[in-house]
Amino acid sequence: MEAVENKNNLLDSVDARTRLAGSNKMEILLFNLGTREIFGINVFKVREVGRTPHITKTPNMPRGVEGLISLRGNVIPVLSLASFLKLEGVPPGLGKTMMVAEYAKRTLGFLVHEVDRIIRVDWDRVKAPESVMSANQCLITAVIELDNGGLVSILDVEQILSNAFGDGVVSDIAPARVSSESCVFFVDDSIVARRKIAEVMDKLGVHHKHATNGQEAWTRLQAIAAHVQQTGRNILDEISVILVDAEMPEMDGYVLTKNIKSDGRFEGVPVVMHSSLSSEANKAMGKNVGVDAYVAKFDAEELADTLRPLLERR
């Protein structure tokens, strides 16, 4: 295994990763927490990896939050994943390595034991956890089976942040001036994200339907389009806007968007990408596959402001 200090070299080829958009592939940084389990995180979420700096302990921190560090002029919280997940059999000295992640407009450090390597996988090999484990494993958003039969658990960072720091309060949002038939179809694999999106839709006064991964969304959207054709209706009478997450099990949001945009039955339906991957590279990836707007998670007002003109244009 390469030394941790060299891991940042593996994170440099952003252009190559940008070209993965629409290929239904993703790159996962593998790491462990001192136990036999293997965990993973999307490379696009990771800014850097290195030795853990001095952490300033602060009182009244949530469970698993070790304290604060100063990183290039910014003060960020540091969370011990092993402590947060309540793992047993963790060896002494855990947390010597820190991953700095940017997620939903928030930068934070994750303490891990060792970082292993980056793997490239097809999204159709990334399975939703409901199909392989009990529903109470809500901190796992997906599972990947490696070529050697081993399993990689992809952590639901949104759920971890929600558990550690609480959900942000959705402020008062003015209802949209829409018809009673207006409906947003959204897809997200995170329970936390789906709950927050639904809350925004309710405040906008818009009907909504949802799916939990890209493949499920595409299957349901095709069924809706087929029904519209059979009944002679307009697709906009059924779906006003489609809101997609970028990374999802089985089919990512880029491939889903390409499928929608290449299917004439969805002509005129705007697609908005709503993702915690908020870098300019990710926005460019969304633009390349034809999204009409890109919104970084999770800003309820920004999401509402993006959707409102698309919903009111009719």
C-alpha positions as CSV (number, residue, x, y, z in Angstrom):
1,M,0.0,0.0,0.0
2,E,1.3,3.5,-0.8
3,A,2.1,5.8,2.0
4,V,-0.6,8.2,3.1
5,E,1.4,11.2,2.1
6,N,1.3,10.1,-1.5
7,K,-2.4,9.7,-1.6
8,N,-3.0,13.3,-2.7
9,N,-1.3,12.4,-5.9
10,L,-4.2,10.1,-6.6
11,L,-6.6,12.9,-6.1
12,D,-5.1,15.2,-8.7
13,S,-6.5,14.0,-12.0
14,V,-9.8,15.9,-11.8
15,D,-10.0,16.2,-15.6
16,A,-9.9,12.4,-16.0
17,R,-12.6,12.0,-13.4
18,T,-14.7,14.7,-15.1
19,R,-14.7,12.5,-18.2
20,L,-16.4,9.8,-16.2
21,A,-19.7,11.8,-16.4
22,G,-22.3,9.9,-18.3
23,S,-20.2,6.7,-18.3
24,N,-22.1,5.3,-15.2
25,K,-18.7,4.9,-13.5
26,M,-17.4,6.3,-10.2
27,E,-14.2,6.3,-8.3
28,I,-14.1,5.3,-4.7
29,L,-11.4,6.0,-2.1
30,L,-11.2,2.9,0.1
31,F,-10.2,3.1,3.8
32,N,-10.6,1.2,7.0
33,L,-11.3,2.2,10.6
34,G,-9.1,-0.4,12.3
35,T,-11.4,-3.3,11.8
36,R,-11.8,-5.8,9.0
37,E,-14.6,-3.9,7.3
38,I,-13.8,-1.8,4.2
39,F,-15.4,1.6,3.8
40,G,-15.5,3.9,0.8
41,I,-16.2,7.5,-0.1
42,N,-16.6,9.1,-3.6
43,V,-13.2,10.6,-4.6
44,F,-14.9,13.8,-5.6
45,K,-15.9,14.5,-2.0
46,V,-12.2,14.2,-0.8
47,R,-10.0,17.3,-1.0
48,E,-6.9,15.8,0.6
49,V,-5.6,13.1,2.8
50,G,-2.8,13.3,5.3
51,R,-1.6,12.9,8.9
52,T,-3.9,14.1,11.5
53,P,-2.8,17.5,12.8
54,H,-3.3,18.8,16.4
55,I,-6.9,18.8,17.3
56,T,-8.2,21.4,19.8
57,K,-10.7,19.7,22.2
58,T,-13.9,21.7,22.7
59,P,-16.6,21.2,25.2
60,N,-20.2,20.0,24.4
61,M,-19.3,18.5,21.1
62,P,-21.7,15.9,19.6
63,R,-20.7,12.2,19.8
64,G,-17.8,11.4,17.6
65,V,-16.7,15.0,17.0
66,E,-13.2,15.1,18.4
67,G,-12.7,18.9,18.2
68,L,-11.6,21.6,15.8
69,I,-8.5,22.2,13.6
70,S,-7.3,25.2,11.7
71,L,-6.7,24.3,8.1
72,R,-5.5,27.0,5.7
73,G,-7.2,29.7,7.6
74,N,-10.4,27.9,8.1
75,V,-11.6,26.3,11.4
76,I,-13.3,22.9,10.7
77,P,-14.7,20.2,12.9
78,V,-13.1,16.7,13.0
79,L,-15.2,13.6,13.3
80,S,-13.9,10.2,14.3
81,L,-15.8,7.8,12.2
82,A,-15.0,4.8,14.4
83,S,-16.4,6.5,17.5
84,F,-19.4,7.8,15.6
85,L,-20.2,4.3,14.3
86,K,-19.6,2.8,17.7
87,L,-17.2,0.1,16.2
88,E,-15.8,-2.5,18.6
89,G,-12.3,-3.9,18.5
90,V,-10.7,-0.7,17.3
91,P,-6.9,-0.7,17.9
92,P,-5.1,2.0,19.8
93,G,-3.9,5.0,17.8
94,L,-6.9,5.0,15.6
95,G,-7.3,8.3,13.8
96,K,-3.7,8.9,12.7
97,T,-5.0,9.6,9.2
98,M,-7.4,12.4,8.3
99,M,-9.5,12.8,5.1
100,V,-10.6,16.3,4.5
101,A,-14.0,16.2,2.7
102,E,-16.2,18.9,1.2
103,Y,-19.8,18.0,1.4
104,A,-23.0,20.0,1.1
105,K,-21.0,23.3,1.3
106,R,-19.3,22.1,4.5
107,T,-15.7,21.2,5.0
108,L,-14.8,18.7,7.7
109,G,-12.2,16.2,8.7
110,F,-12.8,12.4,9.0
111,L,-10.4,10.5,11.2
112,V,-9.7,7.0,9.8
113,H,-7.1,4.3,10.4
114,E,-5.7,3.7,7.0
115,V,-6.4,4.9,3.4
116,D,-5.9,2.1,0.9
117,R,-6.4,2.9,-2.8
118,I,-8.8,4.2,-5.3
119,I,-11.0,1.9,-7.3
120,R,-13.2,2.6,-10.4
121,V,-16.5,0.8,-10.5
122,D,-19.6,0.7,-12.6
123,W,-22.6,2.3,-10.8
124,D,-24.7,-0.8,-11.6
125,R,-22.4,-2.7,-9.2
126,V,-23.2,-0.3,-6.5
127,K,-26.3,-1.7,-4.7
128,A,-28.7,0.0,-2.4
129,P,-28.3,-1.3,1.1
130,E,-32.0,-2.3,1.4
131,S,-31.3,-5.2,-0.9
132,V,-28.4,-6.6,1.2
133,M,-29.0,-5.6,4.8
134,S,-31.7,-4.5,7.2
135,A,-33.2,-1.1,6.9
136,N,-31.8,0.1,10.3
137,Q,-28.3,0.3,8.7
138,C,-29.2,3.9,7.8
139,L,-25.6,5.1,7.9
140,I,-24.7,3.0,4.8
141,T,-26.0,4.4,1.5
142,A,-24.6,1.7,-0.8
143,V,-22.6,-1.5,-0.9
144,I,-20.1,-2.6,-3.6
145,E,-18.9,-6.1,-4.1
146,L,-15.2,-6.3,-5.0
147,D,-13.7,-8.8,-7.5
148,N,-12.3,-10.8,-4.6
149,G,-15.8,-11.1,-3.1
150,G,-15.2,-8.5,-0.4
151,L,-17.7,-5.8,0.4
152,V,-17.2,-2.1,0.6
153,S,-19.7,0.0,2.6
154,I,-20.3,3.4,1.2
155,L,-21.1,5.7,4.1
156,D,-24.2,8.0,3.9
157,V,-22.3,11.2,4.8
158,E,-25.6,13.2,4.8
159,Q,-27.0,11.0,7.4
160,I,-23.8,11.2,9.5
161,L,-23.8,15.0,9.3
162,S,-27.5,15.0,10.3
163,N,-26.9,12.7,13.2
164,A,-23.9,14.7,14.4
165,F,-24.9,18.2,13.8
166,G,-28.7,18.1,13.3
167,D,-30.8,19.0,10.3
168,G,-30.8,22.6,9.2
169,V,-34.1,24.3,9.7
170,V,-36.0,25.0,6.5
171,S,-37.0,28.6,6.7
172,D,-40.2,30.1,5.5
173,I,-40.5,29.6,1.8
174,A,-43.2,31.4,-0.2
175,P,-45.5,29.1,-2.1
176,A,-45.0,28.9,-5.9
177,R,-47.8,30.2,-8.2
178,V,-48.5,26.9,-9.8
179,S,-51.4,24.9,-11.1
180,S,-52.9,22.1,-9.0
181,E,-51.4,19.6,-11.5
182,S,-47.8,20.7,-11.0
183,C,-45.5,17.9,-9.8
184,V,-41.8,17.5,-9.1
185,F,-40.3,14.1,-9.6
186,F,-37.1,13.8,-7.5
187,V,-34.6,11.0,-6.9
188,D,-32.1,10.7,-4.1
189,D,-30.6,7.7,-2.3
190,S,-30.2,9.5,1.0
191,I,-33.1,9.4,3.5
192,V,-32.1,12.7,4.9
193,A,-32.0,14.4,1.5
194,R,-35.4,13.0,0.5
195,R,-36.9,14.3,3.7
196,K,-35.5,17.8,3.2
197,I,-36.5,17.9,-0.4
198,A,-40.1,16.8,0.4
199,E,-40.2,19.6,3.0
200,V,-39.3,22.2,0.4
201,M,-41.8,20.8,-2.0
202,D,-44.5,21.0,0.6
203,K,-43.7,24.6,1.4
204,L,-43.8,25.4,-2.3
205,G,-47.2,23.8,-2.5
206,V,-46.1,21.4,-5.2
207,H,-47.1,17.7,-5.5
208,H,-44.1,15.4,-5.6
209,K,-43.1,11.8,-6.3
210,H,-39.7,10.3,-5.6
211,A,-37.4,7.3,-6.3
212,T,-34.5,6.1,-4.2
213,N,-31.9,5.4,-6.9
214,G,-31.2,6.2,-10.6
215,Q,-32.4,2.9,-12.0
216,E,-35.6,3.0,-10.0
217,A,-36.2,6.6,-11.2
218,W,-35.6,5.7,-14.9
219,T,-38.0,2.7,-14.6
220,R,-40.7,4.9,-13.1
221,L,-40.2,7.7,-15.5
222,Q,-40.5,5.4,-18.5
223,A,-43.7,4.0,-17.1
224,I,-45.1,7.6,-16.6
225,A,-44.1,8.5,-20.2
226,A,-45.7,5.4,-21.6
227,H,-48.9,6.1,-19.7
228,V,-48.9,9.7,-21.0
229,Q,-48.6,8.5,-24.6
230,Q,-51.4,5.9,-24.2
231,T,-53.8,8.6,-22.8
232,G,-52.8,11.3,-25.2
233,R,-51.8,13.7,-22.5
234,N,-48.8,16.1,-22.3
235,I,-45.8,14.9,-20.2
236,L,-45.9,18.3,-18.5
237,D,-49.3,17.4,-17.1
238,E,-47.6,14.7,-15.1
239,I,-44.1,16.0,-14.4
240,S,-43.2,19.7,-14.2
241,V,-39.5,19.3,-13.2
242,I,-37.2,16.4,-12.6
243,L,-34.7,16.8,-9.7
244,V,-31.8,14.3,-9.7
245,D,-28.9,13.6,-7.3
246,A,-25.5,13.1,-9.0
247,E,-24.3,9.9,-7.2
248,M,-26.8,7.1,-6.7
249,P,-26.6,3.3,-6.7
250,E,-27.3,1.3,-9.9
251,M,-27.5,4.4,-12.1
252,D,-25.9,7.8,-11.4
253,G,-27.6,11.1,-12.1
254,Y,-25.5,11.9,-15.1
255,V,-26.6,8.8,-17.0
256,L,-30.2,9.3,-15.8
257,T,-30.1,12.9,-17.2
258,K,-28.6,11.6,-20.5
259,N,-31.4,9.1,-20.7
260,I,-34.1,11.7,-20.1
261,K,-32.6,14.2,-22.5
262,S,-32.3,11.7,-25.3
263,D,-35.9,10.5,-24.9
264,G,-38.3,12.7,-26.9
265,R,-41.2,11.8,-24.6
266,F,-39.6,14.1,-22.0
267,E,-39.2,17.1,-24.3
268,G,-39.8,20.3,-22.4
269,V,-39.3,18.8,-18.9
270,P,-36.4,20.6,-17.2
271,V,-33.8,18.5,-15.2
272,V,-32.2,20.1,-12.2
273,M,-29.2,18.4,-10.6
274,H,-29.2,18.7,-6.8
275,S,-25.9,17.4,-5.4
276,S,-23.6,17.6,-2.5
277,L,-20.7,17.5,-5.0
278,S,-20.6,21.3,-5.4
279,S,-17.3,21.9,-7.2
280,E,-17.0,23.7,-10.6
281,A,-15.9,20.3,-12.1
282,N,-19.1,18.7,-11.0
283,K,-21.2,21.6,-12.3
284,A,-19.4,21.2,-15.7
285,M,-20.2,17.5,-15.6
286,G,-23.9,18.2,-15.2
287,K,-23.8,20.8,-18.0
288,N,-22.1,18.3,-20.3
289,V,-25.0,15.8,-19.9
290,G,-27.7,18.5,-20.4
291,V,-29.0,19.5,-17.0
292,D,-30.9,22.8,-17.0
293,A,-29.8,23.9,-13.6
294,Y,-27.4,22.8,-10.9
295,V,-28.1,23.3,-7.1
296,A,-25.6,22.5,-4.4
297,K,-27.0,20.7,-1.3
298,F,-28.5,21.7,0.9
299,D,-29.8,25.2,0.8
300,A,-33.6,25.1,1.0
301,E,-34.0,28.7,-0.2
302,E,-31.6,28.2,-3.1
303,L,-33.4,25.0,-4.1
304,A,-36.8,26.8,-3.9
305,D,-35.5,29.8,-5.9
306,T,-34.2,27.5,-8.6
307,L,-37.4,25.5,-8.9
308,R,-39.9,28.3,-8.6
309,P,-39.4,29.9,-12.1
310,L,-39.3,26.5,-13.7
311,L,-42.6,25.6,-12.0
312,E,-44.2,29.0,-12.7
313,R,-43.3,29.2,-16.4
314,R,-46.5,27.4,-17.5
